[in-house]
Amino acid sequence: MLGKTTHTDQLDAFRPPLKQLLSMDHQLVQLAEEVDWEWIEDQLASYYAKSGRPSVPIRTMVGMLLLKHLFNESDESVLDRWVENPYWQYFTGEQFFQHQAPFDSTDFPKFRRRIREEGMEKVLALTVKLYPEAEQEKEVQIDTTVQEKAITFPTDTKLYKKIIEKCRAIAQQEGIQLRQSYRRTLKMLMLAQRNGQHPKRRKKASAARRKIRTIAGRLVRELNRKLSVPIKHFYEEQLALFQRVLQQRRHDKNKIYSLHAPEVCCIAKGKEHKPYEFGSKVAMVRGANSGVITGMANFNTNLYDGHTLEPALTQSERIRTTVGGNRPKAAVVDRGCKGRKQIKDTRIYIPAAPAKNASPYQKRKARKRFRQRAGIEPTIGHVKHDHRMNRNFLQGSVGDAINALLAASAFNLKKRYNQIRKTLTGKVRIIFDIFYQGLSRMLHLRTKLLLQI
């Protein structure tokens, strides 16, 4: 059942309300007043049952997730900082200062599984509502990037070693006696395969890697023989994954790069410092003038960039329509999306040589449009490094999509947060200038009177 936030103006004799303790000019206080919390509560209420135990209020959960990505915190650390920071408590709807966290950190994954990608799109729409000009913006910019998964750099030897360890764990859990555990053998082989690029060690390291693969296949086959039928059915998917890893070769397509995240893809974006990235591809849709992110589509396959345009524009249209906007009329992309000129009602602009009959005005306009598109690159950098999209710790392909949408929501929120801070700083400067001018005038009049005397 949906839990509700208490709204009452009744004072407590022993606890002063937060409004009396905080500065109402603080950025988070102003931001909390601007966010339409009632709207998001109505949008997400359908994900809860009509009866049962009351849940954590939606404003508390959504506010905590936004704070987590806004200030780059983890599920555990955001709760610790929330207890210490009264402004964070006010942002999530608390009326009095709390000395304990409102829920446990395990409620975060439960809430994310409940509302999934569809609900997180509404959270992104909540931040888009802060910018009325972004809802009706006719031109957007689209670019793709890689959201890396929290996995180690994949090598075949690492995967074989993990298969051996997992087979041992399954055998121990089910009470199966293996012919040989290979504990000491595996340790010696892992030492032997190190520094395999050295000419004097290459032959020995290659033999050690082949031996590790042989041991992994041997243990998988032994488990298949010794597991009973009902128990084997429980481990069927896991054993099939082990077989697939053992059968894949260097130049195969759709390889497995991680046992705990098999959805990970190997994506090459042409970076000199990082030739390959392991994760999922994300297409960002950003307003050309406002700079607000209105779409963040995640893909768990290494699609051609041109094929990501239609799903990204569809998602952006869905989010903008939720808050009363419409579909963008134009989208500016880079040369990686060659081949697409029109997608439904949206025209696609790709950098190209100007037409022979183009006027100087048209050339200047095109040059300005494509130079302006480069502004999406630093936006991607901020979303990745400041708002937790550089390394995704959420599980599965749904976790990839949720993390990208929350990162985009935090970017929009931080943009408004900085605007409020600049406005408040400007007000302080104006007050200081008025005071300084008045003081200067008083000193000037005093000096003038003294001279007359």
Secondary structure, 3 states (H helix, E strand, C coil): CCCCCCCCCCCCCCCCEHHHHCCCCCHHHHHHHHCCHHHHHHHHHHHCCCCCCCCCCHHHHHHHHHHHHHCCCCHHHHHHHHHHCHHHHHHCCCCECCCCCCCCCCHHHHHHHHHHHHHHHHHHHHHHCCCHHHHCCCEEEEEEEEEEECCCCCCHHHHHHHHHHHHHHHHHHHCCCCCCCCHHHHHHHHHHCCCCCCCCCHHHHHHHHHHHHHHHHHHHHHHHHHCCHHHHHHCHHHHHHHHHHHHCCCCCCCCCCCCCCCCCEEECCCCCCCCCEEEEEEEEEEECCCCCEEEEEEECCCCCHHHHHHHHHHHHHHHHHHCCCCCCCEEECCHHHCCCCEECCEEEECCCCCCCCCCHHHHHHHHHHHHHHCCHHHHHHHHHHHCCCCCECCCHHHHHHHHHHHHHHHHHHHHHHHHHHHHHHHHHHHHHHHHHHHHHHHHHHHHHHHHHC
